[in-house]
Amino acid sequence: MNIVGISGSLREGSLNTLLLRNASRLLPNEVNYQEADINLPMYTGNESRNDAPEKVMVLRELVGNADALIITCPEYNWNMTVAMKNAIDYIFP
């Protein structure tokens, strides 16, 4: 089983990222866990599905091959963070 962790916070020392990493340590040994990098350029909608930046293509492949996602995200102005929204826009254009 492949599980991908995504933290909606880019801040160094983020409690959400710490929570995600601690939760991943509780997974059984047979689970393949990877943490996604969502420090991406801003999504503009101008890119076609196939000419997105390399980091985006890596993220799409990682999420596409996942059996499950574990997502942590701080609240930002009663919503998800800009980094998380940006990643979602890239993953599901």
N, C-alpha and C positions, 0 to 999 in steps of 0.2 A: 504494500500500500504506500502511495506517495502522498504526503501532506505538505502543503506550502503554507508558511506563516507570513502574514503581511501586517506590518505595523504602520498605522496612519500617521505616525509622528516621525519627523526627520531629526528632531532635537537629540543631541548627544545626551545620554543619561535619562532618556525618556522612560517614565514608569510603564507606559504601554508596551514599549519594546522589551523592557525587563520582564514584564508579566508574560509576554509571548515566549521569550526565551526560557523562562522557568517552566511554563506549561509544556514546552517541547521536551523538556527533560523527563517528563512523566510518561511519555509515549513508550510503547513496547519497543524492544530492540529490533523487531522485524519491520518496523515502520521506517520508511525513508523520509526524513524531514529536511526541508530546505527553507531558508528564509529569503523572501523576495526583496529586491532593492527597488524602492519606488521613488528614489531621488532622480526624477526624470525631467527632461525639458518640458515646458508648458505645452499642453495640447492645444492646437489651434483648429483642428479639423481640416487643415489644408493638405495633410499627408494622405496618400492613398494607403490602403491596408498593407501593401507590400513595400512601401518606401519609407516606413517609420524608422526612427533612429535605432541603432543596434541594441541599446539597452532596452528599448520597448519590445523588440523582437524576442529578446531573451526572456523578458517578463511574460509575454504572451505564450511562449513555448512552455515555460515553467508552469503557469497556471493551466494551460491546456492539457498538460500531462498529469495534473494533480487529480487524485481521487477525492480530496477534501481540502478545504481552506480553513485556517484559523486566523481570524482577523481581530486585531485590537486597534482601537482608534479613540483618541481623546475627542471630546466635544469642543467645537469651535464655533462660536456664535450660533448656538442651537442647531448645529449641523456637523457633518464630518469635516475633517481638515481639507484644505485645498490640495495637499499632496495625495490624499486618498481619492478625492474626486477626480483628480488629474489621472491617476493610475487606472481608475475604473473606465474613464473615457478612452484611454489608450487600449485597454484590454478588450473592451466591448464597443468598438467604434460604430 
